[in-house]
Amino acid sequence: MKVRHIALTAGVILGSMMPAAWAVGPATDEQGHSTVIDIAGHDVPVVKEGLYDRFRSNPPLSVIEEESPDTDLSWFKTLEKTKVNIGFESYSPNFYYENSKVTAIYTADLDRLRELMPDEVLEQVEPLQVWPGRGLVALTAYAYHYCDNDSYNEISLAIVTNKPGDSNLGPISLISQSMSKDFWGYVLKLPVDTELARVRGVVGYNLPKWLTGIQYRENAESLTFEVMDQETGELDFVLETAKLDDVSEEPSLVTNSFTNIDQEGELTYGYAVSRQLSYASSMSDDTVNLTLGDGGFSRYIKSLDLGEMVRYDYVPDFQSALYAPESLASLIKE
């Protein structure tokens, strides 16, 4: 794992890269065809005649099959959507049909992680301590190529915690979550690059989202995410990760859950089930290169005192179902 703390300039970084295929930015900007819809009192630009404009998170799978005939929809056909009110009318789960992601898990200062969690949340879950004074954070970059919310990119920074209602046994809890493929965390930061994703995430899922530029690039050797500073629009940090060779293509279901507080101040939890279609992992330092700059997100990451990278997950092909948040009390009573 290489974490570099240097000033970044977009021209230098972009000019030094080899030619590659870049994911387009928000489709409304790229195509120039947008319309504005209301979501919980927010005016939100969306792709005109896109999936969300037409179906509001509930497109028939027959439409997906017609518009993307190469997409495997077998798993989604086993899931049932229900209408929900999450501050606005929607459907749960939200479907993500074709996506890529990478995750780098680092050690971080345990006291600092506890400081960043609300007291109400800390009463239910705590950061997992992997050794004295050190917890874990997961930095995940997502490229949602095709989903109910059209397409967008997202960066997640989350503290790895125990499951609510379970004892915090540090490394034992981590091993247990790994074996069950049921991971828990507290999300610290979650920038996205479309207003649709931001509003839905903040209002509907109680997540710390904001709108900023995120560029995704893929070439023969790596996946790269460039994250812009919200205030200045300049390049803040770069996450470059290697494409791994020893890739499994045996479908595997993984659940990622988070605990947080809703608009009324009540404890809630949410979760996404991912069907990983292509994936691999590594503990090699050479697989991840995180270059931090001087923007707000970089300064926040630096405050965590990142240490060793303990795991890198490369998932170039996955599908996901994101469920509406529920009361945490209902989970603990189970």
N, C-alpha and C positions, 0 to 999 in steps of 0.2 A: 504494500500500500504506500503510495506516495501522496502526501499532503503538502502542497506548496502554498506559501503565503506570499503572494506577489501582487503588484498592481497589474491589472489587465487592461489592454486596449483592444477593442474589437478588430481594428484594422490589422494589427500585428498577428493576432491569433488566427483570423480568417485567412489572411494572406499567406500564412505559412502552411496551411493544410493542403493536402493533395486533393485533386478534384474528386467529388463524391456526390451522391444523390442526397439532397436535403429534403426532409419532410416539409410540405408547404405549411405556412402559418395558418391562422384561423381562416377558414374557408370564406367567410364573409369578406375579408380583406383581399384574399387572393383572387376570387372570382368577381367581386364587385356586385354580387347579387345577394342582397340581404333584405330582411324585413324585421320590424320591431314588434315584439310581443310583450305582454305583461305577465310577470311572475311575481306574485306577492307584493304588488305595488312597484316593482322595478321594471323600467323599460329595458328590455334585453334584445340586442341584435342577434339574429340567428340566420342560418343559411335558408334562403327562400326556397321553398319546396324540398328542403332537406328532411331527414327523418324526424327531427324534433318539431319542425314547423308543421308537418303533416299529422304526426301521430302522438305527440306529447308523451313520450316514453312508453308507448304501447303499440309499436308497429306489428302487424301480423307477420308471422314467420314466413308466410308465403311471399310477402313483399321482399323480405331480406333474401330469400332464395332466388327470386327473380332478378333482383338488382346485384346480387353477389353470388352467382351460382357455384363458385368454388369454395364458399364458406361451409364448413361442417356445422350443421345445426342440430345434430343428433342429441347433444346434451341439453340444449335449450328446449327441445321438444318434451323433455321430462320435467320441466319446471313450469309452475303456474304463477302468472302475475295476478296480483290483487290491487284494487283501487285503494289508495291511502291518501290521507291528508297530512302533509308534512310542512304545513305552513302555506301550501298550495296543493292543488289536486295533482296526484301523480300515480305511478304504478310501481309496485315492488314485487320482485327485484328489478333493478335496472340492468339491461343486458349490454355486455361489451363483447362484440363478436370476433374482432381481430385486433390483437394488441401485442406489444413488446414491453419488457421491463427489465431493469437491472437493480440489484440491491447490494449495497456495501454496509456491513455491520462493523462498527468500531466500538472500542472501549471509550468511556467518557467519565468525567468527574462525577462521582455519585452524589455528593452534596449539591453540586450545581443542578443536576437532574431533578433532585427533590425540590429545590427552590422553584423550579419552573412548573411544578404541578400544583393545582389548586388544593387547598386543605381538604375539601370535600372528596376529591378524587383520591388523595393519599390515604383517606380513611378506608378505602376499598381496595386499592391496588398500590404497589410500590415498584420502583425500578428494581430489576433483578441485579443483585450484586454478584459479579463473577469472580472477583477477588477483592481484598480490602480496599475500600475507597473508590472502586471502579464499577460502573454500570455499563449498559450497552445502549447505543442508538443505531437505528437503521435509516440509512439514506437511500431512498428508492426513487428512480426516475421511470415514469410511465410514458409510453407513446400509445395513445388510444387511436388506432387507425380507423376503426369503424365501429360505432356504437349507437345506442339509442339517442345520445346527445351529439350526434354527428362525429366530429373528430377533434381531439385536443391533446395537449401534453401537460404533464403534471409532475411536480417534485414533492416528495414526502420526506419529512424528517420526524421520526417518532422514537419515543423512549420505549424500550422493551420492558414489559411489566409481567407480573403474575396475573393469572385469571382471577376476576372478582370471586370471592368466596373460597378461594384456594390459598393454602399457605405459601408464603414466599420463601422458597428453599434455594434460591440462587441458582447455581449451576444445575441442580437436580430438576428444578422447575423448567429450566431452559431445555434440558434433555427430554423431559416429559412432553413439552410442547412440540419439540422437533419430531419425536416419535409418533405423536398423534396428528401432526401436521395441523395443529390448531394454535395459532400464535396470537398473543395479546400485546397491545401497546397503548400509549397515550400520544396522540399526534400533536407535535409542537408547531410545525409549519407545513403549509400545503399550497404553494402558489400554482396557478393554472394560467393558460394563455387564451381562454375564451371567457367572455362575460357570462355566457350560459352556464358553464361549469362553475364559475365563481358563485353566482347567485344561488344555484341549486345546492351547492355544497354548504354555503353559510346558512341559508334559511332552512333547507330541508334536512341537513345532516349534522348541523352544529359544528362544522369543521373550520379551522383557521385558514381560509382561502383568501388570496388576493390575486389581482390580475397583473401579469407581467409578461414580458417576452420570453419564450422558451423555444430554442431551436434544437431540432433533432437531426442527427446525421448518422448515416450508416455507410461503412465501406467494407472491404473484404476482411479487415483485421479487427474492427472495433465498432462500438456504438458510442456516440458522443452527444451529450446534452449541454447546451450553453444557456445559462440563466442570466437574464438581465436584471439590473437593479430597478426596483419599482419607482424610486424617486428620480433617478437621473436618466433611466433608459439605457445606460451604458452596461457593458458586459460586467457581470459580478463574479460568477465562478463557472468553471468548466468541470464536468464529470465525464471522463473518458474511460471506458471499460472494454476489456478484451472479449472477443468472440472465442468461446471455448470449443475445443474439438470433441471432447468425450461427452456428447450430448445424448440424453435419453429421450426417446420418442414414445415411451409408454405413458398414456394419459394418467395424470395424478391430480387428485383433488386436494387443495390446500385452503384453509380458512384463516383469514386475517381479521381480527376483531379489535375494536378500540372503545375505550371508555371516555366519556366527556360530559359536558353540562349543556342542557338545552336552553332555549330562549327564556324559559320560565325559571331557570335556576335549578332544575331537577337533574339528577344523575341519569344518564342514558348510556346505552351501548349500541354500536352498529357493527356490521360485519359484511365481508365480501367472501364468497366462495369462488376460488379460481380453479379452472380446469387447465392445468399446465400440459401443453402438447409437445413442447420441446424445451429442455432445461438441463442445466449443468451447474456445478458448484466448484469453488476453488478456495484455497487458503493462501495462495501465492501472492506476495506483495506486488508482483509485476502485472497483475490483472486489473488493477484499479489505479487511476491517476486523478486525484482531486486537486484542482488548482483554485485556491481561494483568492479573491481580490479584496477591495475595500468597500463594497456595498453593504447594505444592511443585513442581508441574509448571510454573507460571508462573515461579518463581524459576529453575528449570532452563533454561527457554527464554531468560530474560534473560541468563543466563551465557554464552550463545552469541554475544552482541553482534550481533543481527540487523541487517542493513543493507537494501539495496534488494531489492524483490521483482522477480525477473527473469522470472517466468512464473506465470500462474494458469490451471489446467485445470479446466473445468466439465464434469462427466460425469454428467448426471442419470439416465442409463439405461445400465447395463452388466451383463454376466454374467461369471462368473469360475470358473476351475478351479484350486484350490490343491493343489500336489503335495507329497508327503511329502519331508522333507529327505534329502539324500544326502551321502556323503563328498565333501569338496572335492577331495581327491586324485584322485578319479575324473574330475572335470571338467577339472582341469589337464592330465591325461594325454591327454585327447581331442585 
